[in-house]
Amino acid sequence: MVVTLFGRARVAVMISQMERQGILLASDELIRYLEEKARQLRLGVIEMMGIGKVGHLGGSCSCADIVAALYYHRMKVDPQDPQKADRDRFLLSKGHAALVQYAALADLGFFPKEELQQVKVLGGMLQGHPDMAYTPGVEANTGSLGQGLSIANGMALGLRLDGLKSKVFVIIGDGELAEGQIWEAA
């Protein structure tokens, strides 16, 4: 099912789908909280991009509702221990939308919010695509279209072999749906 709603309606549909799968129960208070977090993430994206800079504003803002629902409600993550073995994993296969993930990670305390003003600065920790070597909370280097789902599958299988019940979430972009690697991983 493709959801093309925005704001409150989009979050409500997402939560309704999750409830049907037995994932969570939603209240109006939770929906308002997640809507506000998604709004803050979008604002963070706009602030990081700045005036007159080039970036992927639409790609980052379009997944803010999903990122908010995952990071602020569904996922088990620990900013004090980003490599905790039983953490949930999030991969942003459409790596060009990294700004929304950076906004969430900074807000959660994975790194100081001041770093958000240094996006795409040579030598900085926050580049145009997620880089796990430099950014706490990033699980994989992404951006090459189609690779995120394969990486997520490998992580999920590894977690299963290790006997961990951690979840792996991945957002893929519409532009990578035509890549053969996506279909092989699916």
C-alpha positions in Angstrom: 0.0 0.0 0.0 1.4 3.4 -0.9 0.5 6.2 1.4 0.4 9.7 -0.1 -1.2 11.6 2.7 0.6 14.4 4.6 0.9 15.5 8.2 -1.7 14.2 10.7 -3.5 12.0 8.2 -0.3 10.4 7.1 0.8 9.6 10.7 -2.7 8.4 11.6 -2.7 6.0 8.6 0.8 4.7 9.4 -0.2 4.1 13.1 -3.4 2.4 12.0 -1.5 0.0 9.8 0.9 -0.7 12.6 -1.9 -1.4 15.0 -3.5 -3.9 12.6 -0.2 -5.7 12.7 -0.1 -5.6 16.5 2.9 -3.3 16.6 1.6 -0.5 18.8 -1.5 1.2 20.1 -1.9 4.9 19.3 -3.6 7.7 21.2 -4.4 11.2 20.1 -1.6 12.3 22.4 0.9 10.0 20.7 -0.2 11.2 17.3 0.2 14.9 18.3 3.6 14.1 19.8 4.8 12.4 16.6 3.4 15.1 14.4 5.3 17.7 16.4 8.5 15.7 16.2 8.1 15.3 12.5 7.6 19.1 12.2 10.7 19.7 14.2 12.7 17.3 12.0 11.5 19.2 8.9 12.5 22.5 10.4 15.9 21.0 11.3 16.3 20.0 7.6 15.5 23.4 6.4 17.8 25.0 8.9 20.7 22.7 7.9 20.2 23.4 4.3 20.2 27.1 4.7 19.5 29.8 2.2 21.0 29.4 -1.2 22.5 26.0 -0.6 21.9 22.9 -2.7 20.4 19.8 -1.1 17.6 17.3 -1.2 14.9 19.1 0.7 12.0 17.1 -0.6 13.6 13.7 0.0 14.4 14.6 3.6 11.1 16.2 4.4 9.0 13.5 2.8 10.1 10.8 5.2 10.0 12.9 8.4 6.8 11.3 9.6 8.2 7.8 9.3 11.5 8.8 10.9 9.7 10.5 13.8 7.5 7.4 14.3 10.5 5.1 14.3 13.0 7.1 16.4 10.6 8.6 18.9 8.2 5.7 19.4 9.0 2.4 17.9 12.8 1.8 17.9 15.0 0.9 20.8 18.1 3.0 20.6 20.5 4.4 23.2 22.4 7.6 22.4 24.8 6.8 25.3 25.7 3.4 23.7 25.1 3.6 19.9 26.6 0.2 19.3 24.6 -1.6 21.9 24.1 -5.2 20.6 20.3 -5.4 21.1 19.5 -2.0 19.6 17.1 -1.7 16.7 18.7 -0.6 13.4 17.6 2.1 10.9 19.0 2.4 7.4 18.2 5.2 5.1 18.8 3.6 1.8 17.9 6.8 0.1 21.0 8.3 1.6 20.5 11.7 -0.1 17.8 12.3 2.6 20.4 12.1 5.4 19.5 15.5 6.8 16.3 14.2 8.4 18.2 11.4 10.1 20.8 13.8 11.3 18.1 16.0 12.8 16.6 13.0 14.7 20.0 11.7 15.9 21.1 15.2 17.2 17.7 15.7 18.9 18.1 12.3 20.6 21.6 13.2 21.8 23.8 11.0 19.6 25.9 14.1 19.0 25.7 17.8 19.8 23.1 19.8 17.9 25.8 22.3 17.0 27.1 19.7 14.5 24.0 20.3 12.4 25.5 23.7 11.4 28.5 21.9 9.9 26.6 19.6 7.4 28.6 18.9 4.2 31.7 20.7 5.5 34.9 19.1 4.4 36.2 16.9 7.3 32.9 17.2 9.2 31.0 14.4 10.8 27.8 15.0 8.8 28.2 14.6 5.1 25.7 14.6 2.2 25.1 10.8 2.7 25.2 8.9 5.9 28.6 7.7 7.0 28.8 5.2 9.8 32.5 5.9 10.4 31.9 9.5 11.4 28.3 9.8 12.6 27.1 8.0 15.8 23.8 6.3 15.2 24.3 5.7 11.5 24.2 1.9 10.8 25.6 1.9 7.2 27.0 4.1 4.5 24.2 4.5 2.1 23.4 6.4 -1.1 24.3 4.0 -3.8 20.8 3.3 -5.1 19.4 -0.1 -4.2 21.9 -1.2 -1.6 20.1 -0.4 1.6 17.6 -3.2 1.5 20.3 -5.8 0.9 22.3 -4.4 3.8 19.2 -4.4 6.0 18.4 -8.0 5.1 22.0 -9.0 6.0 21.7 -7.2 9.3 18.4 -8.9 10.1 19.7 -12.3 9.3 22.8 -11.7 11.4 20.7 -10.6 14.4 18.6 -13.7 14.0 21.7 -15.9 14.0 22.9 -14.1 17.1 19.6 -14.8 18.8 18.7 -11.1 19.2 15.2 -9.9 18.8 16.3 -6.5 17.5 14.4 -5.0 14.5 15.9 -3.6 11.3 14.0 -0.8 9.6 14.9 0.6 6.1 13.5 3.5 4.1 14.0 3.1 0.3 13.4 5.9 -2.2 11.2 5.6 -5.2 14.2 6.2 -7.5 15.8 3.0 -6.4 12.8 0.8 -6.9 14.0 0.0 -10.5 17.4 -1.3 -9.3 17.8 -5.0 -9.6 19.4 -5.2 -6.2 16.1 -4.1 -4.6 14.2 -6.9 -6.3 16.8 -9.4 -5.4 16.7 -8.4 -1.7 12.9 -8.3 -1.6 
